[in-house]
């Protein structure tokens, strides 16, 4: 998608393709403000309708109470007929057409403007329920204005029922005025409430989120700069947890990138060394070939081992960068005699006679393992060299220094043990045992040996683990399962005639 397409779809990007400033319609703060205003308005509307319905009932009750107050003196004085001027003043003050009273089942018309008109609706304010009140209010506001209402009921503690007949035009006009005032007040309350909620949430949430966004953008520009890592604010809520998690993630990424850069630099250095090393080994290989022609028995005894060692060294120099830039080649598995392979490891592990280290090949002569000979040799060689170097570091003459390689089989699984009587692995090495450059057991080590061994064993579908590591006993276990039988090939072999 081009920059123009992103702009059309609402995505803001910087000149380098990174995330740029967010346009105000898409900002969280704008959405929050609008959502707050709409929410408060909805709440006010839910309150507004019952409020208008209540206003209608109170307006009718007030008129009925005024009519009762004007009627009581007439009833007590016994005067039923009023002078025309006084009658008109009373009716005009109430906006009514007639006033009547019912006492002990007898109805008397107290005040009337000529003939009482026909009534369109009967209302008893004290007996109207909430839903009926809302329905009546909506009906008056939407379709009223030309109707005649009969309002009746008791007022106060009086035993008499008072009746009032009046048009609903003034009631409807008063309801619209009240509704307008309530709407304006609700809008004002909504704006004030939305502003308060907005500033509170902006300070508590939006501003920290903006800070985290800026920290992520700054870190993305220069992840190798530790100064770009976010510093948590120390809050104990979800925002604080997110800040701490982001800080941990950025620290881990910064550390990982540093390791990757170190690996890249190491690969460049090794490639330069590898070029010259191959030339030197090629010369040594020519010399070793000439040693085969020497008839001296001692030379003939050591020459094959020297030739195999140089051949392996040449092969290693050709694959020395495989760990850093590619995976190891898939194992070419064959049935091997493990005792013979361990004997080769013993010959090349570099035992110093002065170190008084005993190498015990405890593998049974008939023990067989299904593995790649060269890769399994590298695994055992790495483990045995680490053990020899650990034991050689101890200068105490009375210490027992013994390296033992043994094996056992459980069904189709071969298990090989490499055990030494060295000082054991330090805690740091155990925590990062198979991590390159982090699991070194001795000062100056790189930890590549165990990392390479772990990768080679996994390629066989097996596992390598540290069974025990205490002072005087360190034991590694290598588990390699046999290759699974391919049913199609097995069936073809069975069907093939003898």
C-alpha positions as CSV (number, residue, x, y, z in Angstrom):
1,X,0.0,0.0,0.0
2,X,1.4,3.4,-1.0
3,X,1.6,6.5,1.2
4,X,-1.4,7.9,-0.7
5,X,-3.4,4.7,-0.1
6,X,-2.6,4.8,3.6
7,X,-3.7,8.4,3.8
8,X,-6.9,7.5,2.1
9,X,-7.5,4.7,4.7
10,X,-6.7,6.9,7.6
11,X,-3.2,5.6,8.4
12,X,-0.7,8.3,9.3
13,X,3.0,7.6,8.5
14,X,6.1,9.5,8.8
15,X,8.5,10.3,5.9
16,X,10.5,7.1,6.7
17,X,7.4,4.9,6.8
18,X,7.2,4.8,10.6
19,X,4.1,5.8,12.6
20,X,3.6,9.6,12.6
21,X,1.4,11.9,14.6
22,X,-2.3,10.7,14.7
23,X,-4.8,13.1,13.2
24,X,-7.2,14.6,15.8
25,X,-10.4,12.8,14.6
26,X,-8.6,9.5,15.2
27,X,-7.0,10.3,18.5
28,X,-8.0,8.4,21.6
29,X,-8.6,11.7,23.4
30,X,-11.1,12.9,20.8
31,X,-12.9,9.6,20.8
32,X,-13.0,9.6,24.6
33,X,-14.5,13.2,24.7
34,X,-17.2,12.4,22.2
35,X,-18.0,9.1,23.9
36,X,-18.3,10.8,27.3
37,X,-20.6,13.5,25.9
38,X,-22.9,11.0,24.1
39,X,-23.0,8.8,27.2
40,X,-24.0,11.7,29.5
41,X,-26.6,12.8,27.0
42,X,-28.1,9.4,26.8
43,X,-28.3,9.3,30.6
44,X,-29.9,12.7,30.6
45,X,-32.5,11.6,28.0
46,X,-33.4,8.6,30.2
47,X,-34.0,11.1,33.1
48,X,-35.6,13.7,30.9
49,X,-38.7,11.8,29.8
50,X,-39.8,10.8,33.4
51,X,-39.0,14.3,34.5
52,X,-41.4,15.8,32.0
53,X,-44.1,13.2,32.9
54,X,-43.7,14.2,36.6
55,X,-43.9,17.9,35.7
56,X,-47.3,17.2,33.9
57,X,-48.7,15.5,37.0
58,X,-47.5,18.2,39.4
59,X,-48.9,20.9,37.1
60,X,-52.4,19.2,37.2
61,X,-52.1,18.6,40.9
62,X,-51.4,22.3,41.5
63,X,-54.4,23.3,39.5
64,X,-56.6,20.9,41.3
65,X,-55.3,22.1,44.7
66,X,-56.0,25.7,43.7
67,X,-59.5,24.8,42.6
68,X,-60.1,23.1,46.0
69,X,-58.8,26.1,47.9
70,X,-61.3,28.3,46.0
71,X,-64.1,25.8,46.4
72,X,-63.9,25.3,50.2
73,X,-65.1,28.8,51.2
74,X,-68.0,28.5,48.9
75,X,-69.1,25.1,50.3
76,X,-68.8,26.3,53.9
77,X,-70.7,29.6,53.2
78,X,-73.4,27.7,51.4
79,X,-73.2,30.0,48.4
80,X,-73.3,28.0,45.2
81,X,-73.8,30.8,42.7
82,X,-71.1,33.4,42.3
83,X,-71.3,36.8,40.7
84,X,-70.4,36.6,37.0
85,X,-67.3,38.8,37.5
86,X,-66.0,36.7,40.4
87,X,-66.8,33.5,38.6
88,X,-64.8,34.6,35.5
89,X,-61.9,35.7,37.6
90,X,-61.7,32.3,39.3
91,X,-61.9,30.4,36.0
92,X,-59.4,32.7,34.3
93,X,-56.9,32.3,37.2
94,X,-57.2,28.5,36.9
95,X,-57.5,28.4,33.1
96,X,-60.5,26.1,33.6
97,X,-64.0,25.8,32.2
98,X,-65.7,24.3,35.3
99,X,-65.1,23.4,39.0
100,X,-67.2,20.7,40.7
101,X,-67.1,18.9,44.0
102,X,-68.4,15.4,45.0
103,X,-69.3,15.0,48.7
104,X,-71.0,11.9,50.1
105,X,-72.0,10.7,46.6
106,X,-73.5,14.1,45.6
107,X,-71.9,16.2,42.9
108,X,-72.3,19.9,42.8
109,X,-71.1,22.2,40.1
110,X,-69.5,25.2,41.9
111,X,-68.1,27.3,39.0
112,X,-68.9,27.0,35.3
113,X,-68.6,29.0,32.2
114,X,-72.0,28.4,30.7
115,X,-72.4,24.8,29.6
116,X,-69.4,22.4,30.5
117,X,-67.7,21.2,27.3
118,X,-67.2,17.5,26.3
119,X,-64.2,15.9,28.0
120,X,-61.5,14.1,26.0
121,X,-59.4,12.6,28.8
122,X,-59.9,11.8,32.5
123,X,-56.9,12.2,34.8
124,X,-56.5,11.3,38.5
125,X,-53.0,12.6,39.3
126,X,-52.6,10.6,42.5
127,X,-53.4,7.3,40.8
128,X,-51.3,7.5,37.6
129,X,-48.5,5.0,37.5
130,X,-45.0,5.7,36.0
131,X,-45.6,4.2,32.6
132,X,-49.0,5.7,32.3
133,X,-47.5,9.1,33.3
134,X,-44.8,8.9,30.6
135,X,-47.4,7.8,28.0
136,X,-49.7,10.7,28.9
137,X,-46.8,13.2,28.8
138,X,-45.7,12.1,25.3
139,X,-49.3,12.1,24.1
140,X,-49.8,15.6,25.3
141,X,-46.6,16.9,23.8
142,X,-47.1,15.2,20.4
143,X,-50.9,15.3,19.8
144,X,-52.2,17.7,22.5
145,X,-53.1,21.4,22.4
146,X,-56.8,21.1,21.5
147,X,-58.1,18.6,24.1
148,X,-60.3,19.0,27.2
149,X,-59.2,17.4,30.4
150,X,-61.1,16.3,33.4
151,X,-58.8,16.3,36.5
152,X,-60.3,14.9,39.7
153,X,-59.3,13.5,43.0
154,X,-58.9,14.3,46.7
155,X,-56.7,17.2,47.9
156,X,-54.9,16.8,51.2
157,X,-57.0,15.3,54.0
158,X,-60.3,16.5,52.6
159,X,-63.0,13.8,52.3
160,X,-64.4,15.5,49.2
161,X,-63.4,14.8,45.6
162,X,-62.7,17.9,43.5
163,X,-63.1,18.0,39.7
164,X,-61.6,20.4,37.3
165,X,-62.3,20.7,33.6
166,X,-59.7,22.6,31.6
167,X,-58.1,22.7,28.2
168,X,-54.6,21.2,27.8
169,X,-53.2,24.1,25.7
170,X,-51.5,25.9,28.6
171,X,-50.3,22.5,30.0
172,X,-48.7,21.7,26.7
173,X,-47.0,25.1,26.5
174,X,-45.7,24.8,30.0
175,X,-44.4,21.3,29.3
176,X,-42.5,22.6,26.2
177,X,-40.9,25.4,28.3
178,X,-40.0,23.0,31.0
179,X,-38.5,20.5,28.4
180,X,-36.5,23.3,26.8
181,X,-35.0,24.3,30.2
182,X,-34.3,20.8,31.2
183,X,-32.6,20.1,27.8
184,X,-30.4,23.2,28.1
185,X,-29.5,22.3,31.6
186,X,-28.8,18.7,30.6
187,X,-26.5,19.8,27.8
188,X,-24.6,22.1,30.1
189,X,-24.3,19.3,32.7
190,X,-23.2,16.9,29.9
191,X,-20.4,19.3,28.7
192,X,-19.2,19.9,32.3
193,X,-19.3,16.2,33.2
194,X,-17.6,15.2,29.9
195,X,-14.9,17.8,30.4
196,X,-14.2,16.6,34.0
197,X,-14.2,13.0,33.0
198,X,-12.1,13.7,29.9
199,X,-9.4,15.6,31.9
200,X,-9.4,12.9,34.6
201,X,-9.0,10.0,32.2
202,X,-6.6,11.9,30.0
203,X,-4.3,12.4,33.0
204,X,-4.7,8.9,34.3
205,X,-4.7,6.9,31.0
206,X,-4.3,8.8,27.7
207,X,-1.1,10.7,28.7
208,X,0.7,7.6,29.9
209,X,-0.4,5.7,26.8
210,X,1.0,8.5,24.6
211,X,4.2,8.3,26.6
212,X,4.5,4.6,26.0
213,X,3.8,5.2,22.3
214,X,6.6,7.8,22.1
215,X,8.9,5.4,24.0
216,X,8.2,2.6,21.6
217,X,8.8,4.8,18.5
218,X,12.0,6.2,20.0
219,X,13.2,2.6,20.8
220,X,12.3,1.5,17.3
221,X,14.5,4.2,15.8
222,X,17.6,3.1,17.8
223,X,17.1,-0.3,19.6
224,X,20.8,-0.5,20.3
225,X,20.7,2.7,22.4
226,X,19.9,1.8,26.1
227,X,18.8,5.4,26.7
228,X,15.7,4.7,24.5
229,X,14.4,2.1,26.9
230,X,11.3,3.2,28.7
231,X,11.6,4.0,32.4
232,X,8.5,2.7,34.3
233,X,6.7,5.4,36.4
234,X,6.2,3.1,39.4
235,X,2.4,3.0,39.1
236,X,0.6,-0.1,40.6
237,X,-2.3,-0.2,38.2
238,X,-2.6,-1.8,34.7
239,X,-0.7,1.1,33.1
240,X,2.2,0.6,35.4
241,X,2.2,-3.1,34.7
242,X,2.2,-2.4,31.0
243,X,5.1,0.0,31.4
244,X,7.2,-2.5,33.3
245,X,6.4,-5.3,30.8
246,X,7.4,-3.0,28.0
247,X,10.6,-2.1,29.8
248,X,11.4,-5.8,30.3
249,X,10.7,-6.6,26.6
250,X,12.8,-3.7,25.4
251,X,15.7,-4.7,27.7
252,X,15.5,-8.3,26.4
253,X,15.4,-7.1,22.8
254,X,18.3,-4.7,23.4
255,X,20.3,-7.6,24.9
256,X,19.4,-10.0,22.1
257,X,20.4,-7.4,19.5
258,X,23.7,-7.0,21.2
259,X,24.3,-10.7,21.1
260,X,23.3,-10.9,17.4
261,X,25.8,-8.1,16.7
262,X,28.4,-9.9,18.7
263,X,27.6,-13.1,16.7
264,X,27.9,-11.1,13.4
265,X,31.2,-9.7,14.4
266,X,32.4,-13.1,15.5
267,X,31.3,-14.6,12.2
268,X,33.3,-12.0,10.3
269,X,36.4,-12.6,12.4
270,X,36.1,-16.4,12.2
271,X,35.6,-16.3,8.4
272,X,38.9,-14.4,8.1
273,X,40.7,-16.8,10.4
274,X,39.1,-19.8,8.6
275,X,40.6,-18.7,5.3
276,X,44.2,-18.8,6.6
277,X,43.6,-21.9,8.8
278,X,42.5,-24.0,5.8
279,X,45.7,-23.2,4.0
280,X,47.8,-24.2,7.1
281,X,45.8,-27.4,7.5
282,X,46.2,-28.2,3.8
283,X,50.0,-28.1,4.3
284,X,49.8,-30.2,7.4
285,X,47.6,-32.7,5.5
286,X,50.3,-33.1,2.8
287,X,53.0,-33.7,5.5
288,X,50.8,-36.3,7.2
289,X,50.4,-38.1,3.9
290,X,54.1,-38.4,3.6
291,X,54.3,-39.8,7.2
292,X,52.4,-42.8,6.0
293,X,55.4,-43.8,3.9
294,X,57.8,-43.8,6.9
295,X,58.5,-47.4,8.0
296,X,59.2,-46.5,11.6
297,X,56.8,-48.5,13.8
298,X,56.1,-45.7,16.2
299,X,55.3,-43.4,13.3
300,X,53.0,-46.0,11.8
301,X,51.2,-46.3,15.2
302,X,50.5,-42.5,15.5
303,X,50.2,-41.6,11.8
304,X,46.6,-42.8,11.3
305,X,45.4,-40.9,14.4
306,X,47.2,-37.8,13.2
307,X,45.7,-38.1,9.7
308,X,42.1,-38.6,11.1
309,X,42.6,-35.6,13.4
310,X,43.8,-33.4,10.5
311,X,41.0,-34.6,8.3
312,X,38.4,-33.7,11.0
313,X,40.1,-30.3,11.4
314,X,39.8,-29.6,7.7
315,X,36.1,-30.6,7.8
316,X,35.5,-28.4,10.8
317,X,37.1,-25.4,9.1
318,X,34.7,-25.9,6.2
319,X,31.7,-26.0,8.5
320,X,32.9,-23.6,11.2
321,X,30.4,-20.9,10.3
322,X,27.4,-23.3,10.0
323,X,26.2,-22.6,13.5
324,X,25.9,-18.9,13.0
325,X,24.5,-18.7,9.5
326,X,22.7,-21.9,8.8
327,X,21.5,-25.2,10.4
328,X,23.7,-28.2,10.6
329,X,23.3,-30.8,7.9
330,X,20.8,-33.5,8.5
331,X,22.4,-36.5,10.2
332,X,23.4,-39.4,8.0
333,X,22.4,-42.1,10.4
334,X,24.0,-45.6,10.5
335,X,24.4,-48.4,13.0
336,X,27.6,-47.6,15.0
337,X,29.7,-49.5,17.5
338,X,29.8,-46.9,20.3
339,X,32.8,-48.3,22.1
340,X,35.0,-47.7,19.0
341,X,33.7,-44.1,18.6
342,X,34.4,-43.4,22.3
343,X,37.9,-44.8,21.9
344,X,38.5,-42.3,19.1
345,X,37.3,-39.5,21.3
346,X,39.7,-40.7,24.0
347,X,42.6,-40.5,21.6
348,X,41.8,-36.9,20.6
349,X,40.5,-35.4,23.7
350,X,43.9,-34.2,24.7
351,X,44.6,-35.9,28.0
352,X,47.7,-34.5,29.7
353,X,49.7,-37.3,31.5
354,X,50.7,-34.7,34.2
355,X,47.1,-34.0,35.0
356,X,46.5,-37.6,36.2
357,X,43.1,-37.9,34.6
358,X,41.7,-41.3,34.0
359,X,39.5,-41.9,31.0
360,X,37.1,-44.9,31.4
361,X,35.4,-46.3,28.3
362,X,32.6,-48.3,30.0
363,X,30.6,-49.0,26.9
364,X,30.0,-52.6,26.1
365,X,31.8,-53.9,23.0
366,X,28.6,-55.0,21.4
367,X,26.6,-51.8,22.2
368,X,25.2,-50.3,19.0
369,X,23.7,-46.9,18.4
370,X,21.8,-45.5,15.4
371,X,23.4,-42.1,14.7
372,X,25.6,-40.0,12.5
373,X,29.2,-41.0,13.3
374,X,30.7,-37.6,12.8
375,X,28.0,-35.6,14.6
376,X,27.9,-38.0,17.6
377,X,31.8,-37.8,17.7
378,X,31.5,-34.0,17.9
379,X,28.9,-34.2,20.7
380,X,31.0,-36.6,22.8
381,X,34.2,-34.7,22.1
382,X,32.7,-31.4,23.3
383,X,31.4,-33.0,26.5
384,X,34.6,-34.9,27.2
385,X,36.8,-31.8,26.5
386,X,34.7,-29.7,28.9
387,X,35.1,-32.4,31.6
388,X,38.8,-32.7,31.1
389,X,39.3,-28.9,31.2
390,X,37.2,-28.7,34.4
391,X,39.2,-31.4,36.2
392,X,42.6,-30.2,35.0
393,X,41.9,-26.8,36.6
394,X,42.0,-28.5,40.1
395,X,45.6,-28.5,41.3
396,X,45.0,-30.6,44.5
397,X,47.1,-33.8,44.1
398,X,44.8,-36.0,46.3
399,X,41.7,-35.5,44.1
400,X,40.3,-38.3,42.0
401,X,40.1,-37.2,38.4
402,X,38.0,-39.7,36.4
403,X,36.0,-39.3,33.1
404,X,33.6,-42.1,32.4
405,X,31.5,-42.8,29.3
406,X,28.9,-45.5,29.6
407,X,25.7,-46.4,27.8
408,X,22.5,-48.4,28.1
409,X,19.6,-49.3,26.0
410,X,15.9,-49.2,26.8
411,X,13.9,-50.7,23.9
412,X,14.6,-48.6,20.8
413,X,16.3,-45.8,22.8
414,X,20.0,-45.5,23.4
415,X,21.1,-43.5,26.4
416,X,24.8,-42.4,26.7
417,X,26.2,-41.0,30.0
418,X,29.3,-38.8,30.3
419,X,30.3,-38.5,33.9
420,X,33.3,-36.8,35.6
421,X,34.5,-36.1,39.1
422,X,35.2,-32.4,38.5
423,X,34.0,-29.4,40.6
424,X,30.6,-29.2,39.0
425,X,29.0,-26.5,37.0
426,X,28.5,-23.0,38.4
427,X,24.9,-21.7,38.8
428,X,25.2,-19.2,35.9
429,X,26.3,-22.0,33.6
430,X,23.4,-24.3,34.7
431,X,20.8,-21.5,34.1
432,X,22.0,-20.9,30.5
433,X,23.4,-24.4,29.8
434,X,22.8,-24.7,26.1
435,X,22.8,-21.0,25.2
436,X,25.7,-19.9,23.0
437,X,28.0,-17.3,24.7
438,X,26.0,-17.6,27.9
439,X,26.5,-21.1,29.2
440,X,30.3,-21.1,29.5
441,X,31.4,-23.2,32.5
442,X,34.9,-21.7,32.8
443,X,36.4,-18.3,32.4
444,X,37.3,-17.5,28.8
445,X,34.9,-20.2,27.4
446,X,32.2,-19.3,24.8
447,X,29.6,-22.0,25.6
448,X,29.4,-22.9,22.0
449,X,30.4,-26.6,22.7
450,X,27.2,-27.4,24.6
451,X,25.1,-25.3,22.2
452,X,26.4,-27.2,19.2
453,X,26.0,-30.6,21.0
454,X,22.4,-29.6,21.9
455,X,21.6,-28.8,18.3
456,X,23.2,-32.0,16.9
457,X,21.3,-34.2,19.4
458,X,18.0,-32.5,18.6
459,X,18.6,-33.2,14.9
460,X,18.7,-36.9,15.9
461,X,15.3,-36.5,17.6
462,X,16.9,-37.0,21.0
463,X,17.7,-34.9,24.1
464,X,20.7,-33.9,26.1
465,X,20.3,-32.9,29.7
466,X,22.3,-32.3,32.8
467,X,21.3,-35.1,35.2
468,X,23.5,-34.0,38.2
469,X,26.1,-31.4,39.0
470,X,27.5,-31.1,42.4
471,X,31.1,-31.0,43.7
472,X,32.8,-34.2,42.7
473,X,30.1,-35.4,40.3
474,X,28.8,-34.0,37.0
475,X,26.7,-36.2,34.8
476,X,25.2,-35.6,31.3
477,X,22.7,-37.9,29.6
478,X,22.3,-38.1,25.9
479,X,19.2,-39.9,24.6
480,X,19.0,-40.9,21.0
481,X,16.0,-43.0,19.7
482,X,16.4,-45.4,16.8
483,X,15.1,-44.3,13.4
484,X,11.4,-45.2,13.0
485,X,10.7,-48.0,10.6
486,X,9.2,-46.9,7.4
487,X,6.2,-49.2,6.8
488,X,6.2,-48.8,3.0
489,X,9.8,-49.8,2.7
490,X,9.3,-52.7,5.2
491,X,6.3,-54.0,3.3
492,X,8.2,-53.9,0.0
493,X,11.1,-55.8,1.6
494,X,8.7,-58.5,2.8
495,X,7.0,-58.8,-0.6
496,X,10.3,-58.9,-2.5
497,X,11.0,-62.6,-3.4
498,X,14.0,-64.3,-1.9
